[in-house]
């Protein structure tokens, strides 16, 4: 039996994996407010790893985001994932300006298992799926939950509350993994 839900499909964050570096610690970004100050659709120097959360043109915004991390180079390698939420603050610095303000949603430590992806799929044959996820920042009883088998079982996932954020910024930190990426979906 197939049941339809209001959740979104899985999406790959970036076509090619990130080479983990230093975890981001973003500062507020000042932006010029266009004529319609209520739209909230302002652009900034976002770059890779940013996802729009809010529904454009109305609709219900999701409450949760699920992530399915993966990466390279070998099983048991580790990377860190920090998730920042961004919300627009209108009128900051004068009526013609606004700013994107950030809050730390959660931080995860991800260990790769020995289960490789599949050629031609979102998680490719050169990628290893996560088998262990640990919450290093976040309330793991309320706002952050995870499924982590820790024994080379495919598909460890984490989900976290969006806390009303309009955009998410995913940042990958160096540990032992050569590269990192994730699938994400909203519900």
C-alpha positions in Angstrom: 0.0 0.0 0.0 1.4 3.4 -1.0 0.4 6.3 1.3 1.0 9.9 0.2 2.2 12.4 2.8 3.0 16.1 2.9 6.7 15.4 3.3 9.1 16.4 0.5 11.3 13.9 -1.4 14.9 13.4 -0.5 17.2 15.9 -2.2 21.0 15.9 -2.6 22.5 19.0 -0.9 25.3 19.4 -3.5 26.0 17.6 -6.8 29.6 16.9 -5.7 30.7 16.2 -2.2 32.1 19.0 0.0 35.7 18.7 1.2 35.2 19.3 4.9 37.1 22.3 6.3 36.4 24.5 9.3 32.9 24.5 10.7 31.1 27.7 9.7 30.4 30.4 12.3 28.4 32.9 10.2 28.0 36.5 11.2 24.8 38.5 10.4 24.6 39.6 6.8 23.3 43.1 6.0 21.3 43.3 2.8 19.3 45.9 0.9 15.6 45.6 1.2 13.7 45.6 -2.1 10.5 47.6 -2.6 8.3 45.0 -1.1 9.7 44.8 2.5 7.2 42.1 3.5 8.3 39.5 0.9 11.3 38.3 2.9 12.9 37.1 -0.4 16.3 38.8 -0.1 19.5 37.4 -1.5 22.8 37.3 0.1 26.2 35.8 -0.5 25.0 32.3 0.4 27.1 30.0 -1.7 26.9 26.2 -1.5 25.2 24.3 1.3 22.2 26.6 1.8 18.6 25.4 1.5 15.4 27.6 1.3 12.9 26.4 3.8 9.9 28.7 3.5 7.2 28.0 0.9 7.3 30.8 -1.7 3.9 32.1 -2.7 2.1 30.9 0.5 1.6 27.4 1.8 2.6 25.8 5.0 6.2 25.8 6.0 7.6 22.5 7.3 8.4 21.9 11.0 11.2 19.3 10.7 14.2 18.5 8.4 15.7 15.0 8.1 19.2 14.4 6.9 21.0 11.3 5.6 24.7 12.0 5.7 27.3 10.2 3.5 30.9 10.7 2.4 34.2 9.2 1.4 37.0 7.8 1.8 36.7 4.7 4.0 34.5 3.0 6.6 34.8 4.4 10.2 35.9 7.8 9.0 34.3 10.8 10.8 33.1 14.3 9.9 31.1 16.9 11.8 28.0 18.6 10.5 26.8 21.9 11.9 23.3 23.2 10.9 22.6 26.9 11.1 19.2 28.5 10.7 18.8 32.0 9.2 15.9 34.4 9.6 15.4 37.8 8.0 15.3 40.8 10.3 13.6 43.7 8.5 14.5 47.4 9.3 17.9 46.6 10.7 20.3 49.5 10.2 17.5 51.8 8.7 14.4 51.3 6.7 16.2 50.4 3.5 18.2 47.6 5.0 17.6 44.2 6.6 19.9 41.5 7.9 20.0 37.7 8.0 20.5 36.6 11.6 21.7 33.1 12.4 21.0 30.6 15.1 22.7 27.2 15.7 20.1 24.5 15.2 22.3 21.4 15.9 25.7 19.9 15.5 26.3 16.2 14.7 29.3 13.9 14.6 28.9 11.4 11.7 30.8 8.1 11.4 30.7 6.4 8.0 29.8 2.7 7.8 31.1 0.1 5.3 28.0 0.2 3.1 28.6 1.9 -0.2 26.0 3.6 -2.3 24.8 2.5 -5.7 26.1 3.6 -9.1 23.8 6.1 -10.8 22.0 7.0 -7.5 22.2 10.1 -5.3 24.6 8.2 -3.0 27.1 6.9 -5.5 29.2 3.7 -5.4 32.2 5.7 -4.2 30.3 7.1 -1.2 29.8 5.4 2.2 26.6 5.9 4.1 26.7 7.0 7.7 26.1 4.2 10.2 26.5 6.3 13.4 25.3 9.8 14.3 25.8 11.5 17.6 24.3 14.8 18.6 27.1 17.1 19.9 24.9 20.2 20.1 21.1 20.2 20.3 18.4 18.9 22.6 18.3 15.2 21.7 15.1 14.7 23.7 13.0 17.4 22.0 14.5 19.2 18.9 17.0 16.7 17.5 16.5 13.0 17.0 18.5 10.3 15.3 18.5 6.7 14.1 21.9 5.3 14.4 22.6 1.5 14.2 26.4 1.8 14.6 27.0 -1.7 13.1 27.4 -1.0 9.4 23.6 -0.9 8.7 22.6 1.3 5.8 21.0 4.7 6.4 21.7 6.4 9.7 19.5 9.6 9.8 18.9 12.6 12.0 16.0 14.9 12.1 15.7 18.3 13.8 13.1 21.0 14.3 13.5 24.0 12.0 12.7 26.5 14.8 10.9 28.7 12.3 14.1 29.3 10.2 13.6 30.6 6.7 16.9 29.1 5.4 19.4 26.5 6.5 23.1 26.6 6.2 24.9 23.2 6.4 28.6 23.2 7.3 30.9 20.2 7.2 34.0 20.0 9.5 37.2 18.2 9.1 37.9 15.1 11.0 39.1 12.0 9.1 36.6 11.8 6.2 37.9 12.9 2.8 34.6 14.4 1.7 31.0 14.8 3.0 27.5 15.4 1.7 23.9 14.7 2.7 20.4 14.0 1.5 17.7 16.2 3.1 13.9 16.4 3.2 11.3 18.5 5.0 8.1 17.4 6.7 
